[in-house]
Amino acid sequence: MEWSSSAFKKSERRSTLCWPSHPSGMTSARSTIMGCALRSFLIVVCVGAVLAGCTLVVPKEGPSLKPVTAEELTTLLRQRDAAIHSLKGLFTARVRGGLLPIATRVEGTVHYRRPNALRLRGFTPFGSELFEFVQADDWYKLRLPLEGKVYAGHQSDMKELGKLARFSQLSAWAVGGVLGTRSINKDETVKVVEERDRYRLEVYTSGGGAGSSRRLIRRLWFDHRLLVVQEDRLGANGEVEAMIQYDDFRSLDDGGIVPAHMLVEVDRRMVRPFKISLEDGHGQGTVHVTFHELQHNQPIKTEDLGQAS
């Protein structure tokens, strides 16, 4: 094989990048070689880091949904509903949109006893009482100590209270999410639909008259753990009255957190959300409720429910 002088000169020039042209440059040669090796090492590390980063952002597929029937979900709701006979606890509510004109943050207590006796009390962070809401059957009472006002009557008349009525209703729905009072009534029908990584249970009721068409009144979304994570409540005109999100699920028995991405062996009847976000469907405001302590199935006195003994 013949080597041309031009090729040799090019090769010689390339060799001088990492090697000296005479023996007296041995020390600088070692430094140059080490510099070349260091640059090569850094390039490899950087490329590896980029590739590793690309690998990390690849989304992981969630747990696959198992076939579930509407009857199974309905039975599960009834079991959760029947598991709680009484409840009392502490909560913090953050109110936005003017639903409660006297405060935006409320420290509260809740007392509940079956079948439908409920009492909510709200306080300022300094301990002053803001409101008391009592509900039993079709009767309600809303007391506002700071304003010196008391409202009472049938729950169907609460609409006259405006935003106060919405706040009371949203608060009651928030507590209902913890109690599990979302059972399907006998006159209601259901249908289940798989929606991406969730089950959507649609609840219908008849229009009330003979031959009347059924009407959608609620939508419940279950995740792969079969826990209700979202709910829509619809009015008579089909519009959404409230959108509710459930989060931070824990067992009432031991307070243990139920992981979001794994199916754990717990009694689903006693698992409840400790964080609930409610948004009014008419844009009147939002309520974010965080429960700090919940005690279930313990004796509750009549006076604790705000009722005369």
C-alpha positions as CSV (number, residue, x, y, z in Angstrom):
1,M,0.0,0.0,0.0
2,E,1.4,3.5,-0.9
3,W,1.0,6.5,1.4
4,S,0.8,9.9,-0.2
5,S,2.7,12.8,1.3
6,S,-0.5,14.8,1.7
7,A,-2.3,12.0,3.6
8,F,0.7,11.6,5.9
9,K,0.9,15.3,6.6
10,K,-2.8,15.3,7.5
11,S,-2.3,12.3,9.8
12,E,0.7,14.0,11.4
13,R,-1.3,17.1,12.1
14,R,-4.1,15.1,13.7
15,S,-1.5,13.2,15.9
16,T,-0.1,16.4,17.3
17,L,-3.5,17.2,19.0
18,C,-2.8,14.6,21.7
19,W,0.9,13.9,21.4
20,P,4.1,16.2,21.4
21,S,6.4,16.4,18.4
22,H,9.6,15.8,20.5
23,P,10.6,13.9,23.7
24,S,11.0,17.0,25.8
25,G,7.2,17.4,25.9
26,M,6.4,14.1,27.8
27,T,4.9,15.9,30.8
28,S,2.6,18.0,28.6
29,A,1.7,14.9,26.6
30,R,0.4,13.1,29.7
31,S,-1.7,16.2,30.6
32,T,-3.0,16.4,27.0
33,I,-4.0,12.7,27.0
34,M,-5.7,13.0,30.4
35,G,-7.6,16.1,29.1
36,C,-8.8,14.1,26.0
37,A,-9.9,11.2,28.2
38,L,-11.7,13.5,30.6
39,R,-13.6,15.2,27.8
40,S,-14.6,11.8,26.4
41,F,-15.7,10.6,29.8
42,L,-17.9,13.8,30.3
43,I,-19.5,13.4,26.9
44,V,-20.4,9.8,27.7
45,V,-21.9,10.8,31.1
46,C,-23.9,13.6,29.6
47,V,-25.3,11.4,26.9
48,G,-26.2,8.7,29.4
49,A,-27.9,11.2,31.6
50,V,-30.0,12.5,28.7
51,L,-31.0,9.0,27.7
52,A,-31.8,8.1,31.3
53,G,-34.0,11.2,31.6
54,C,-35.9,10.3,28.5
55,T,-36.5,6.9,30.0
56,L,-37.9,8.4,33.2
57,V,-40.6,10.4,31.5
58,V,-42.1,7.5,29.8
59,P,-45.6,7.2,31.3
60,K,-46.5,4.1,33.1
61,E,-49.8,2.4,32.5
62,G,-52.2,2.3,35.4
63,P,-53.8,-0.8,36.8
64,S,-56.2,-2.4,34.3
65,L,-59.9,-2.3,35.1
66,K,-61.6,-5.6,36.0
67,P,-65.1,-6.3,34.8
68,V,-67.6,-4.9,37.3
69,T,-71.4,-4.9,37.0
70,A,-73.7,-2.1,38.1
71,E,-75.2,-4.5,40.7
72,E,-71.8,-5.0,42.3
73,L,-71.2,-1.3,42.6
74,T,-74.7,-0.7,43.9
75,T,-74.2,-3.4,46.6
76,L,-70.8,-1.9,47.6
77,L,-72.5,1.5,48.1
78,R,-75.1,0.0,50.3
79,Q,-72.5,-1.8,52.4
80,R,-70.6,1.4,52.9
81,D,-73.8,3.2,53.8
82,A,-74.8,0.6,56.4
83,A,-71.3,0.5,58.0
84,I,-71.6,3.9,59.7
85,H,-74.3,4.3,62.4
86,S,-72.8,7.5,64.0
87,L,-70.0,9.9,63.3
88,K,-68.3,12.8,65.0
89,G,-65.2,14.7,64.0
90,L,-63.2,17.8,63.4
91,F,-62.7,19.6,60.0
92,T,-61.3,22.7,58.3
93,A,-63.3,24.3,55.5
94,R,-62.0,26.9,53.1
95,V,-64.8,28.8,51.4
96,R,-64.5,30.9,48.3
97,G,-67.0,32.9,46.2
98,G,-68.9,34.5,48.9
99,L,-70.9,31.4,49.9
100,L,-70.3,32.3,53.5
101,P,-70.1,36.1,53.8
102,I,-68.7,36.2,57.3
103,A,-65.6,34.1,56.8
104,T,-63.4,32.3,54.3
105,R,-61.8,29.7,56.6
106,V,-63.8,27.7,59.1
107,E,-62.8,25.3,61.8
108,G,-65.7,23.0,62.5
109,T,-67.2,20.0,64.2
110,V,-69.6,17.4,62.8
111,H,-72.1,15.1,64.6
112,Y,-74.2,12.5,62.8
113,R,-76.6,9.8,63.8
114,R,-78.7,7.6,61.7
115,P,-81.0,7.8,60.0
116,N,-80.5,11.5,59.1
117,A,-79.7,13.6,62.1
118,L,-76.8,16.0,61.3
119,R,-75.2,18.9,63.1
120,L,-72.4,21.1,61.8
121,R,-70.8,23.9,63.8
122,G,-68.3,26.4,62.4
123,F,-65.8,28.6,64.3
124,T,-63.2,31.2,63.5
125,P,-59.5,30.3,64.1
126,F,-59.9,32.3,67.4
127,G,-62.9,30.2,68.6
128,S,-65.8,32.5,67.9
129,E,-68.9,30.6,66.7
130,L,-69.8,31.4,63.0
131,F,-72.7,29.2,62.4
132,E,-74.7,26.1,63.4
133,F,-76.5,24.0,60.9
134,V,-78.9,21.3,62.1
135,Q,-80.8,18.9,59.9
136,A,-83.2,16.1,60.7
137,D,-85.8,14.6,58.3
138,D,-87.2,17.5,56.3
139,W,-86.5,20.1,59.0
140,Y,-83.5,22.4,59.2
141,K,-82.1,25.2,61.4
142,L,-79.3,27.6,60.4
143,R,-78.1,29.9,63.2
144,L,-75.7,32.8,62.6
145,P,-74.6,34.1,66.0
146,L,-72.4,37.0,64.7
147,E,-75.4,38.3,62.7
148,G,-78.0,37.5,65.3
149,K,-80.1,35.6,62.8
150,V,-81.8,32.2,62.9
151,Y,-83.4,30.5,59.9
152,A,-85.6,27.4,60.3
153,G,-88.2,25.5,58.4
154,H,-88.6,22.8,55.7
155,Q,-85.5,22.0,53.6
156,S,-87.5,22.7,50.5
157,D,-87.7,26.3,51.6
158,M,-84.0,26.8,52.0
159,K,-83.6,28.2,48.5
160,E,-84.9,31.5,49.8
161,L,-81.6,31.8,51.7
162,G,-79.6,32.2,48.5
163,K,-75.9,31.6,49.0
164,L,-76.4,30.5,52.6
165,A,-78.6,27.7,51.4
166,R,-75.9,26.6,48.9
167,F,-73.2,26.6,51.5
168,S,-75.4,24.5,53.8
169,Q,-76.2,22.1,51.1
170,L,-72.6,21.8,49.9
171,S,-71.5,21.2,53.5
172,A,-74.1,18.5,54.0
173,W,-73.0,16.8,50.7
174,A,-69.4,16.9,52.0
175,V,-70.3,15.1,55.1
176,G,-72.4,12.7,53.1
177,G,-69.2,11.8,51.2
178,V,-67.6,10.6,54.4
179,L,-70.7,8.9,55.7
180,G,-71.2,7.0,52.4
181,T,-74.8,8.0,52.1
182,R,-74.9,7.5,48.3
183,S,-76.9,4.4,48.3
184,I,-79.2,3.7,45.4
185,N,-82.9,4.0,46.2
186,K,-85.4,1.4,45.2
187,D,-87.0,3.7,42.6
188,E,-83.7,4.5,41.0
189,T,-81.9,2.6,38.2
190,V,-78.2,2.5,37.3
191,K,-75.9,2.0,34.4
192,V,-72.1,1.4,34.5
193,V,-69.7,2.6,31.8
194,E,-65.9,2.2,31.6
195,E,-64.3,5.6,31.1
196,R,-60.5,5.3,30.6
197,D,-59.1,4.2,34.0
198,R,-62.4,4.6,35.9
199,Y,-65.9,3.2,36.1
200,R,-68.8,5.7,35.7
201,L,-72.0,4.8,37.4
202,E,-75.0,6.8,36.2
203,V,-78.0,7.0,38.5
204,Y,-81.5,7.6,37.1
205,T,-84.9,8.2,38.7
206,S,-88.3,8.2,37.1
207,G,-90.0,11.5,36.4
208,G,-92.7,10.7,38.9
209,G,-95.7,10.0,36.7
210,A,-96.9,7.0,34.9
211,G,-95.1,6.5,31.6
212,S,-92.7,9.3,32.3
213,S,-89.1,9.0,31.1
214,R,-86.3,8.4,33.6
215,R,-84.0,11.3,34.5
216,L,-80.2,11.4,35.3
217,I,-79.7,12.7,38.8
218,R,-76.1,11.6,39.7
219,R,-72.8,10.4,38.2
220,L,-70.3,8.5,40.3
221,W,-66.8,7.7,39.2
222,F,-65.0,4.8,40.8
223,D,-61.2,4.1,40.5
224,H,-59.6,0.7,40.2
225,R,-59.8,0.4,44.0
226,L,-63.6,0.7,43.7
227,L,-63.6,3.9,45.7
228,V,-65.7,6.9,44.7
229,V,-63.3,9.6,43.6
230,Q,-65.7,12.0,41.9
231,E,-69.4,12.8,41.9
232,D,-71.7,15.0,39.9
233,R,-75.2,16.0,41.3
234,L,-77.7,17.1,38.7
235,G,-80.9,19.2,39.1
236,A,-84.3,18.7,37.7
237,N,-83.4,20.5,34.5
238,G,-80.4,18.3,33.9
239,E,-77.8,20.9,34.8
240,V,-75.0,20.1,37.2
241,E,-75.8,21.3,40.7
242,A,-72.4,20.5,42.2
243,M,-69.2,18.8,41.3
244,I,-67.4,16.9,44.1
245,Q,-63.9,15.5,44.2
246,Y,-62.9,12.9,46.9
247,D,-59.2,12.4,47.9
248,D,-56.9,11.2,50.7
249,F,-58.6,8.0,51.4
250,R,-58.1,6.4,54.8
251,S,-59.4,3.6,56.9
252,L,-61.7,4.7,59.8
253,D,-60.5,1.6,61.7
254,D,-56.8,2.5,62.0
255,G,-56.4,5.8,60.1
256,G,-54.1,4.1,57.6
257,I,-53.7,5.8,54.2
258,V,-54.9,3.8,51.2
259,P,-52.3,4.0,48.4
260,A,-53.5,5.5,45.2
261,H,-51.6,3.2,42.8
262,M,-52.0,-0.2,44.4
263,L,-54.8,-2.4,45.4
264,V,-54.5,-3.1,49.1
265,E,-56.3,-5.6,51.3
266,V,-58.5,-3.3,53.4
267,D,-62.2,-3.3,54.3
268,R,-63.6,-1.0,51.6
269,R,-66.7,-0.5,53.7
270,M,-64.7,1.6,56.2
271,V,-62.5,3.5,53.8
272,R,-63.4,7.2,53.6
273,P,-62.1,10.4,52.0
274,F,-60.5,12.9,54.3
275,K,-60.3,15.6,51.7
276,I,-63.4,16.8,49.8
277,S,-63.6,19.6,47.2
278,L,-67.0,20.9,46.1
279,E,-67.7,23.3,43.3
280,D,-71.1,24.9,42.9
281,G,-72.5,24.1,39.4
282,H,-73.8,27.7,39.0
283,G,-70.5,29.3,39.7
284,Q,-71.4,30.6,43.2
285,G,-68.3,29.4,44.9
286,T,-66.3,26.4,46.2
287,V,-65.8,24.6,49.5
288,H,-62.7,22.6,50.3
289,V,-63.1,20.4,53.4
290,T,-60.3,18.6,55.2
291,F,-61.2,16.2,58.1
292,H,-58.6,16.0,60.9
293,E,-60.3,13.5,63.2
294,L,-63.2,11.1,62.7
295,Q,-64.7,8.7,65.3
296,H,-67.4,6.4,64.1
297,N,-70.1,4.2,65.6
298,Q,-69.9,5.7,69.1
299,P,-72.8,6.8,71.2
300,I,-74.0,10.4,70.4
301,K,-76.2,12.3,72.7
302,T,-79.3,14.1,71.5
303,E,-78.0,17.5,72.7
304,D,-74.8,16.9,70.6
305,L,-77.1,16.9,67.6
306,G,-78.6,20.3,68.6
307,Q,-82.0,18.8,69.4
308,A,-84.0,19.0,72.5
309,S,-83.8,15.8,74.6
